[in-house]
Amino acid sequence: GAVVSQHPSRVICKSGTSVKIECRSLDFQATTMFWYRQFPKKSLMLMATSNEGSKATYEQGVEKDKFLINHASLTLSTLTVTSAHPEDSSFYICSARERGLLRFYEQFFGPGTRLTVL
Amino acid sequence: QQQVKQSPQSLIVQKGGISIINCAYENTAFDYFPWYQQFPGKGPALLIAIRPDVSEKKEGRFTISFNKSAKQFSLHIMDSQPGDSATYFCAGLIIQGAQKLVFGQGTRLTINP
């Protein structure tokens, strides 16, 4: 149980285009989803926290208008990188917290999405 | 105060040996300390976790040792295997409130056959 999927796993796009990444909790309802960014050989950097039906909370230094997050349901959150540029190339990972679980603070991570902007 | 400092940055261990990764935290409000294992190109997976009310937790070959007074905790991997070669992250979290994980810098572990 507690499986989180991401789609796509890899995406290559041209500079200036927008890219949408989906994060789904497959077998549980997620009260909260988190979006992280990871550079090569580096740790995970939290970008934003999203709760179903409410606006995402962004970490300091993360551009809200560039990284649009929508948590439309208890099983789906999307991250849209708008007007992508090469510096947005990175590994994006989501995680989800299960609703109603005894250990509600545990986060289950998706497999990540590799974004390459040409 | 939010930092979790992890060492070493990289570690090479012979097969069958013990791998030890250390973490130190500053925020005494942290009350949940998980360890994650990440393989290249994959998301992190929860390996083992501990609450500060216990000094040790063991699951199979993996053990967390926790020293609350020193604000330090460590991961021990016994009988290390080549399949354990991965990057390991420690983290701290405050269960109440925003519940954001604060990650250490990561340790790249290589187990030589």
Chai-1 contact restraints between the chains, C-beta under 6 A:
chainA,res_idxA,chainB,res_idxB,connection_type,confidence,min_distance_angstrom,max_distance_angstrom,comment,restraint_id
A,S43,B,F103,contact,1.0,0.0,6.0,A-B,restraint_1
A,S43,B,Q105,contact,1.0,0.0,6.0,A-B,restraint_2
A,S43,B,G106,contact,1.0,0.0,6.0,A-B,restraint_3
A,L44,B,F103,contact,1.0,0.0,6.0,A-B,restraint_4
A,L46,B,K100,contact,1.0,0.0,6.0,A-B,restraint_5
A,I93,B,G43,contact,1.0,0.0,6.0,A-B,restraint_6
A,Y105,B,Y32,contact,1.0,0.0,6.0,A-B,restraint_7
A,Y105,B,I95,contact,1.0,0.0,6.0,A-B,restraint_8
A,Y105,B,Q99,contact,1.0,0.0,6.0,A-B,restraint_9
A,F109,B,G43,contact,1.0,0.0,6.0,A-B,restraint_10
A,F109,B,P44,contact,1.0,0.0,6.0,A-B,restraint_11
A,G110,B,G43,contact,1.0,0.0,6.0,A-B,restraint_12
A,P111,B,K42,contact,1.0,0.0,6.0,A-B,restraint_13
A,P111,B,G43,contact,1.0,0.0,6.0,A-B,restraint_14
A,G112,B,G43,contact,1.0,0.0,6.0,A-B,restraint_15
